[in-house]
């Protein structure tokens, strides 16, 4: 099996066009990593990187998750600290608005409309970068308010307004550069450029994870806890099971048969035929997990702040003392219950993933339009009447398979948290056993291999699989 895979990769470099695309992609991804590693002038990135290294638990926070998508640029104060996320956020906002604004929905169906939508997304990206860049500059200016436990200063220049303007412009330029590199990879390279930019940032954490894993099996002499061969076997089996499940569910789809009747358009007669409509099980992808984790990071901080604000202050000769009140104890209890890794947190995360899975399908899957298009082109689902009956059938079918996909996302999302909280597996290791990291990495690798396989089959080379084809996610 491994011999066949290596032989297939060797065949990729025998095709001049595919070889140039692969080398072009690798070159631009290298530039993306440089964008993440080069620090912004006037900031002490080394101090923040040392703080993140010493406080591994920060990796499970919202800032840790954001730093994961930026390839560690946030904790190094790199010029790519905003990452590609503003562009993705702008794209998601435009998609959601197109579902509720008729003008945008109509524009997407017109000829050349998608190019206009992409242009709007770029304009919105610049706006988001300016806003998020200013907030990030203020956060680095007051690190003790953002990074709990951090002491010291990150800003090395005395002119704060020059530092703010410079930082915002550099961060915006870094994101726009990553956006342009991703589009160039999509057009001239191999794979989806934006997804590969995120993936290469996630995989950049792999050496750190390997180092943490090595220390678990071969710790310093004064460490009592040491992993053995059983831990290695358990982790290997878990990794294989997670990857296999992600591949299976990512490619899983329900094929709805569609019959087309013979029809005449002008003087042309189109013959009928049988086709199928693929409904993906995991239609929403990784978005429900991102939405749920991002939202759940705020309530804990909000209630801890409310607990401090409702404490009673008493003046004494020694200074001002703060004593807890009944209301502050209630707020603090709620904050403790919502801490990352608690049972309440996991339950809310699961419910929110289920909600956002159906929300994403409701906004992006338009069964009414699909039913109208089928009726317009003379297609129908056997045993189902065209029109409203077809729309209801697609709605019921999509609701059922979405439930299966949502439950799968809940299981995958909680695996890193359970490993980190209950099994004492470092977060740098656990993030590769589930969550957004595993879903994005495996999904992007599947897409890239699918495109490489199509080039190989066009030149009469064997693909990655001797039997069957690698299915796309679309």
N, C-alpha and C positions, 0 to 999 in steps of 0.2 A: 504493500500500500504506500509506504513512504517513498519507495523507489519510484513508483508511478507519479507521485506528486512532484518529486524533484525533477523527474523527466519532463513533466508538463511545464514546470517553471523554466527549464532549459529551452523548451520549444518556444516559449514566449520571446526569447531573445533571438530566435532564428527568423522572426518576422520583423522586417525593418520598421514598419509603421508602429507595431506594438512595442518594440524595443524603445523607439524614440519617445513614445507616450509614457512608458514606465519611467525612463530616466528623467523626463521633464517633470513628472509628478514628484519623484524623489527630490529633485533639485528645489522645487518650490516648497515642499514640506520642510526641507532644511532651512530655507529662509524663514518659514513660519516659526521654527524653533528659535532662531536667532532673535526674532521679534519678541519672543517671550523671555529671553535671557538678558537682553540688553537693558540695563536700568535707566530710569528717567534721571536726567541731571538734577542735582539739588536734593536728592532723596537718599537716605541710608537704607538701601534694600537689604544689605547683609544683616542688619540688626533685626529686621522683621522676619527674614528667613530663619535666623537662629531661634527666634521666638516660636515660630511655627514648628520647628524641628523639636524643640524641647517640650512643647505642648501638643502631643499627638491627638489629644481629645478634641482640639479645635478643628480637626479634619471632618468631624461629624456635624459641624455647624453649617449655617448658611454660607458664611465666608469660605469655609473649607470646601463646600460643594462648588461654589463659584470659582475658587482657585483651581479646582479639578478641571473644569471646562476650559480654563485659560492656560492649562499646562504648567501651573505653578508660577505664572507671571505675576499674579496678585501679591503673593507673599515675597516676591523678589523686587517689587515695585518696578516691573518691567514696562516697556512701552506698549506691550500688548496686554496690559492688565485688564482691559475691558473685554478682551477676547473677541470672538465672533458672535457672542450672545446678543449684542444690540441689533445686529442684522437679522438674527433668527427671531428675536422678539418683534421686530418690525414686520417681518414676513408673516408671523402668526397673527399680529394685530390686523394686518391687511386681509388675511384669510377670514378672520372672524367678522370683520366689518363687511366683507363681500357677502356674507351669509345674511346680513340684516339690512344692508343698504342696497336697494334695487339697482341704482346706477352702477355701482361697482360690479354687481353680479352680471348685469347686462354687458358691461365692458369686457369682462373675462371671456364671454362667449363670442365677442366680435373678433374679426380678423385684425391682428396686431394689438388686440386688447391686452394680452398677457404681457407683452413688452412694456406697455404703459403701466401695468400693475407693478412690474419689477422696478420701473423707474420711480414710482411712488414709494416703494419699499426702501429704495436707496435714499430718497430725501428724508424719509422718516428715520432711517438709520442715523443720519447726521444729527438730527434733532435729539434722538435718544443718547447719542454719544456725548453731545455737549452737556446735556443734563446729568447723565450718569458720571461723566468725567469730572464735572464740578463737585458732585457729591463725594466721589472717590478722593479728589484732592483735599477736600475738607476732612475726610476721614483720616488720611495720612497726616494732616496737620494736627489732629487731635487723636492720636492712636489709642490713648488710654480709654476713650469713650467707645471705641469700636472693638478693640482687641482686649478683652477682659484679662487683666493681669499684666499687661504690657506697661513697662516703665521707661521713661526716656522720651526722646524726640526723634522723629524721622526726617524733618525738614532741616536742611543744612544751610539754606539761604535766609537772610534777614528780611528781604523784601517779599512779604507774603503775597501781595497782589501780583507781582511778576511771577512768583512761583505758581500761583493759581492759574493765571492765563497760560503760562508755558505748559503746565501739566495738562490742562484741558485740551490744548491744541495737539500735544504729542499723543495723548490717549485717543483722540478722535482720528488722527492720522494713522495710528497703529491699527485701529479697527478697520478703517477703510482700506488699508493695505492688505489686511487679512481677507477682507471681502473680495478684493480684486484678485488676489492670488487664488482664492477658492473658485472664482468664476473662470479663471484661466485654466485651472486644473480640470474643471468640468468640460471646458471647450476643447482643450488641446491635450489633456492628459488622460488618465484612466480613473474611473470612479467618480463619485459625487464630491466635488471639491470642498464645499463647506463641511460636509460630514467628515471628510478625511482630516480637515484642519482640527476639528474637535477630537477625533480619534487619536491623532498623533500627540495631542496634548495629554490625553488620558494615558496612553501607553508610555509617555515620558516618566510616569510614576512607577513603571515596572522595575527599574533598577533599585529604587528605594524599597519596594515590596520584597524583592529578592534579598536585599540586605537585612530587612527585618525578619524574614523567614530564616535566614542563616543564623541570626542571633538567637532565635527560638530553639534551634536544634543544637547550636554550639555557643551557649551563653558564656559570659565571663565566669571565672572560677568562683566568685562569691555569690553567684545566683543559684538558688535552690531549685526553682522550677526549670525543667528541661523537657522538651518534646522528644518523643521516641518514634520508632518506625510506625506505630499504630496511628499517631497523629498525621504522619506523612501519607499513609494509605487513605485515611479518612478525608483529608483535604483533596487528594487526587481524585477520589471517587466523587466527592461533592462538585469539584470543578468540571469533571466530565459530564455529570448529570445536569448541571446548570447549562453548560454550553449546548448539550444535546437538546435540552428542553427549549432553549431560546431559538435554536435553529428550526426545530420542529414547529413551534408556535409561530415564528416569524414567517415561515413559508406556508403555514396551514391556511387553507381557504376552502370555502364551500362553493362548489360549482353549480350554479343555477342554470339548467338547460334553457336555451332560447331557440325558438323555431321562427325562421323568416319565410314568409310566403312570397311567391313569385309576384313581381310588381312591374309596372311599366311607367317610365318617366320620359315623357315626350316620345321619341321614336326608339328609345332604348328599353330593352326588356331585361330586368335583373332577375336571375334565377334564385329560387329559394334555397334554403339550407339550414343546417343545424349548427349552433354554436353554444357557448356557455358564458355566463357572467360570473367572474370570480369575486366572492365576498371574503375579504381577509378576516381571519379570526382576531388578530391584533391590529385592528384598523387604526387605532389612535397612536400606536407606536409607544415612544417613551414619554410623551407629553404629560399624561396623567401623573406619573411619578414626579416629574419636575414641578408641576403645579402644586401637588400636595406637599412636597418637602419644602418648597419655597414659602408657602403660606404658613405651615406649622412652625417655622422658625421664629415667627414674630410673637405669638401669644405668650410664650415663656418670658421673653424680655419685657413685654408690656405689663404682665402681672407682677413681675419682680419690681419694676419701676413704681407701679401703683402701691405695692407694699411699703416701699421706702417713703413714698409721698404721704401715706396715711399714718406713718409712725408719729408718736408724740415726742416732741423735743422739750427737754427740761434743762433749764440753765442752772449751773452749779458753780462753786468756786473753782473747780477743776476744769470747767469748760461746759460744752453743750453735750448732753447725753440724749440718746435716742432710745425710747422704749416702745415695745410693740403694743399695738392696740388690737381689739377684737377684729376690726376690719382689716388691718394689715396682716394678721395671722391668716385670715381667710384668703386674701390675695396671695400670700406666700405659699399656702397649701395648694392653691390652684396651679401656681407656677411650678412647684415641685412635681405635681401630677403630670404636667405637660412637658417635663424635661425629656430630652432626646433619649430614647431607649426604654422609657417607662411603658407599662401596659396600656395606660390611657393614650399615650402618644401613638403606639403601634395600632391601637384600635381606630383612633381618628384618622391615621394615615391610610389604613385599609379602606375605611368608608369614603374618604375623599378621593382615593384612586378609583373606586367604583363609580363615584359621582362624575368625575372628570372624564372617565372612559365613555360614559353615555353622553356627557355634554359635548365631547369632541365629535362623536359620531352624529349627534343631532345637528351640529352646526356644519359639518363637512359632507355628510352623506345625504344627498337630496333624492329621496325615493320618488317624489312627485315628478321631478325633472326626468329621472331615468324612465319612469313609466310612460311619460309623454314622448320621450325620444323613441322608445320601443314602438309605441303606437304609430308614430310619425313615419318610421321606416319599415313598417309592416312586420314587426317582430312581436312575439308573444311567448309567454311561459306556458308550456303544455299543462292543461288542466286549470289554468287561471285566466279569467276574463281580462281583456285589456282595460287600461284606465285605472280607476280607483281600486279595483280588486287587486291589480298588480302592485300598486303602491302599498296596500295593506299587507300583501304577502311579503314584499321586500322588507317592510318595517318589522314584521314579526320575526323573519329569518335573521335580520341584522341584530335585533335585540337579543335573541338567544345566543348567537355566536359571540356577541360583545360581552355577555356575562362570563363566558368561558375565558375570553381573553383578559377581562378585567381581574378575575380571580388569579390567573397566572401572573399578572403584573403585581398583584398584592404579595404573592409568595416570593417573587424575585426581589421586590423592593425591601422586604423585611429581613432577608438573609444577611446582608452586611451588618445591619444593626444588631441582630441576634448574635452574630459571631463576635462583634466588637463589645457588646454589653454583657452577654452571658457566658461566652466561651473564652473571653480574654484574648481574642485574635486581634492584633493591631489593625487599625482601620486601613492602613496602607495595603495590607494583604486582603482584608475582607472585601474591599471595594471591587476586586476582580472576581468575586464569587456571586455577584448579583448586582441589583440596583441599576442606575443609569449607565455606569461604566460598562458593565457586561452587555447590556442591551444595545448600546450604541456601537461598541467595538465589534460585536458579533454581526450585527445587522449591516454595518458598513463593509466589513470583510466579505460578507455574502454578496453584496452589490458589486464590489470591485471584482471578485472572482467571477461573477456572472458576466461582466463586461469582457474580462480577459478570455473567458471561455467562448464567447461569441466570436472574438477575433480568431481564436484557434480553429474553431469549427469552419469558419469561412475559408481558411487556408488548408483545410483537410487534415488538421492535427487533432489528436485525441484531446478531449477536455479533461477537467479534473475528475469527472465521473465517467466510467466506461458504460454504465447503464443509466439512462435518464439524463436529465439536464438540471443544472442549478436554477431553481425558480427565482424570479425577481420578486421584489416586495411590492410591486405595483400591479 
